[in-house]
Each structure stands twice: as C-alpha cells, then as structure tokens.
Amino acid sequence: MNADPIAPDPRARIVQLVLLAALLVLGLLVLALLLRELRPLVGGERAPARVAAWTGEQTMALEVHRSVLERAPGLSQPQEAGPVREEHRLVELPIPPHLWAGIDDPVTLAWDPAAPQRAHVLDLGANGVPVAAQAALLLLLALAGLGVHRLPIGRDRTRVGGRWIDTRQQVLRPGTRATTGQTLREPDNQRRGLRFWIVFLTLATLAIAAGGVLAWEDKPLEIAATGVLVLAFDLLLAYTWIVARSRLVRWDDDGVADTHFFGVRRLPWAAIASFERVNVSQEEQQRYDRAPLARNRGRMRPKSDFKWIASEADGTQLLELPVALEESPAFQDLQRRTGGFERGLYGLATGAVSEPSGVADDEGDDEVPAADRPFGALATDTQAQALHAGFRRATRWGLALVLLPFALAAALSTWQTLQFVFLAERAEGRVIEKSGDGLPQLTVAYQPQQGPELRIHSDGHAGNADVAVGDVITVFFHVEDPTRARLDQFLELWLWPMIFGVLLLVVAVPAWLITRASSRPPRR
C-alpha cells in the first residue's frame, strides 16, 4: 500500500502493462493469421484453372490441364468426373470462404511442391477479404495499444499555467494534507446505472465467448472482430466502474486533488477561476425550444441536469461534481473556499465569499425561482433531476448498443430469406432419406440446370413429420452457387428471422419501459 494516501495506486500501472501485453499477444496472433493468408500468394507453383462444378456443400471441382497432375500428383480428383475439355482433368478442392468466382469463371490454382495436397485457389474475394480484414484488425489493435499507452494511468499531475505537469516537478502537492472533513466520495446512487450494464455486458460476453469457441473454425475473422469490439466495451465499462468506486476529491490550503484508482489530478486554488452550479442540458433545451416541430412529434423537453463544475478563466473544465453532494458539510466547505478568495500561486488568502450563480430551471415549472430558494431546498429539488437525467442519457446509448446487434441479425436473416424466395432459382427436389424420430431430418436431392446432382440436409423440426421418402419438395438455390440452397418450408425459410425478431422484442420492450420510466419527472 502507498504511504501517501493521495499518491496514485501502483497497481494501476500494472493494469496498464497487462492491457498492453494482452493487445500485443492478440496482435501477434492476428499477424500469424495474416502471414498464413499471404503465404499462398508468395512462391510455389501456379496454373490457370476454371471452376467446373460444385461437388458438395464444402467442395468444388476445378478444370486444369493434365500437366498440372503430373507436376502435383497429390491433388485430389473427384470420384464422379464430369465432361471436360480435351487434355484437361478435374481436381477437387475445398471451397474457400469469401470466394467470388462462380461456375465457368477463371481462377488460379497455387500449390506448394512439397505439399501439393494443400493447394489453394487464388481469388480476389477468397484472398483479398481475409487479408484486408486481418490487416484492418491488426491496425485497430495497434491503435488501441497506442491509446492505452498514452492514457494517464498511474500518473500524478498538477494543473499549472494551463497545462498538466508532473507533480514530481512541483514544490507543493495540493490535497495531500486533507482531513476527513475535506474529503468527498462519489455517492452510491450515481452507480446504479453502471450495475445494470455490468451485469448485462458480462452475460453478453460469456454468451459471445461460448459461441465464438464453437464457430471459430468456420468464421475466425468475424469472431475475432466481434471479440475485440466486445472487449473494448467491457474495458470501457470496467474503467468507468472502477473510477466511480474509487474516486475521492480532497483539498487543503494548497488546492484540490481529484484522485481515483488510475491517477491523480491536482488543482491549485489559483487554477480555479469559477465553481458554479451548471445545467449541462441547457444547450439541448435551447435546441428543443428553437425547434417547435419537435414537440409535435412527441419529443419531451430534456430535463435539467445540474452539475457543479470548476473551470479555468478560459472556460476549460477542471472538475465536475454531482449535485447529490450539495448538502454535505464537506462540499459546503469546498464551495466556501472556491467562492471568490484572492489567490496566490498556490496558497489561499482571506477574502469575501460570493454565492454561486443560479441557473434557470425548466420553463413552465410551478416552483419558486432558484434565486429565492434556500441552498438546502435547491439541492433537494435538483438532486433527483440530475440522477434521472444521467440515467436517461446512459439508457439512450445503452439501448442503441444493445438493440443494434439484434436488429442487424434480424434484418440480415430476413434479407437472406427474401433472396431465396424472390431471387433464387427453383428446382424440384426428392426426399431420399429421413432420419430421426422426434424431430425428423430430411435429405433432399435436386438437380440444377447445369452441374451434377446435389443434396441438401434440412434441420430437424416437427414440420418434417408428415414428409415421406419419395415426396417432392421445391428447392431454392443460388445460380452462381447451387450448393447454397433451402427447402420451400416455412420453418426452413423463416426460423432464424423469427428467432432474432423475438429476441429483438424481448430486449426492446424492457429497454423501452426503462427509457419511458427514466423520462418521467422525479418525485418530490
């Protein structure tokens, strides 16, 4: 533990180093993936090829010159070879993700002479999309590391001459000799909204981590990008929570020290030009008053959100305190000290106290003007308003962040279904196999206009109970990729849009109720 109660906690620097190390490890992993994607593009042997057919859901046939098989005898050939041009043969390869080429499109086949069985298809989509995504992810991690490195974590700084200077370079350290009556702590009711988002994001992170482990092999880029985004939100929320839990504001004859787990900011009395009770929602209220059409659209006038703000002479904000602390004797002592004394460079001289300037409340309220009310009554009336305004702003951003993934998933799944219904080709399929008892699964064979016969396996659901082997079912498939197909069944087409739509409603309705409750005026 630190001997000096105002000094930064040394564990904050350890946290910063751990974050930098984690970002470095993630960057090295992404770099390894990037090098693996670039390896087929450099060196090895190459030969022109043509996409001949799709031989399965995950494999395709390429038509190459027969000399390629002589140079790379380890290439796999399909069991059922279709018609090819003279002096050409078919080789079978896995379909790479993000492949843009379709049937009859020319591509390039690349392989390592030492391991020809691991051949690759060179395609702008198959190679360019993973490389660009991994390079962007690597750049994002580098910027995140640079930002974490520049954060003032574990630093002790003092405001002198309009700049933040290392306190070790100063003679005096404001706030070091503070007593119990000269200490303010962040009130517990300011952290209620944070508790909700901590629980929610913790559950969301666990769910995304579990899903990412299962889907990592199929979609590593999407899982990695989602993980980095969720991790960023988690770290931001954790930082806000730790600051709220550990923040202390202390002062002595030299000035004020705003300290929390991650650092200390010291303000000499000479740096504080004003300490006033300010309505931070005033600009939003003025915009509302200037736009009368907004009232007709059902928008409510933003509630007043008061904060006590200490600023420099040029208006730079140095310190912000909630109005919930107004009735505290310690706060009143802080207000007295910042109420208009003649100040030297660091010390505090005697002088007359000036009352803080009042701020007009919402128009139309049947209340006594702020200037005519006593200080205690003013604090009591506005404390609930400030809490509600802060919670309302948090719920707006939180609502957008929570609903966005569900809305995108519902929109994407609905769009994919509509593509199959209205834009895809149709073919008559025949049920050749039915497995399972409770939730039967179907295997349907269908024949596109060009290419070999393909098969599609349906998910198990109760709708397949009345289907028998030999029945005819319409199959929707894409022209460029006939293996991308769906059966003409309601659950096969609309199951995922319904699931994501229900999840969207499950999340949206409670969030709407919370937002509606937060917009109500506070009780007095």
Buried (B, 14 or more C-beta within 10 A) or exposed (E): EEEEBBBBBEEBBEBBBEBBEBBEEBBEEBBEBBEEBBEBEEEBBBBEBBBBBBBBEEBBBBBBBEEBBEEBEBBBEBEEEEEBEEEBBBBBBBBBBBBEBEBEEEBBBBBBEEEBEEBBBBBEEBBBBBBEBBBEBBEBBBEBBEEBEEBBBBBBBBBBEEEEEEBEEBEBBBBBBBEEEBBBBBBEBBBEBBEBBBEBBEEBBEEBEEEBEEEEEEEBBBBBBBBBEBBEBBBEBBBBBBBBBBBBBBBBBBBBBBBBBBBBBBBBBBBBBBBBBBBBBBEBBEEBEEEEEBEEEEEEBBBBBBBBBBBBEEEEEBBBBBBBBBBBEBBEBBBEBBBBBEBEEBBBEEEEEEEBEBBEBBEEEEEEEBEEBEEEEBBBBBBBBBBBBBBBBBBEEBBEBBBEBBBEBBBEBBEBBEBBBEEBBEBEBBBEEBEEEEEBBBBBBBBBEEBBEBBBEBBBBEBBEEBEEEEEBBBBBBBBBBBBBBBBBEBBBBBBBBEBBEBBEEBBEEBEEBBEEBEEEBEE
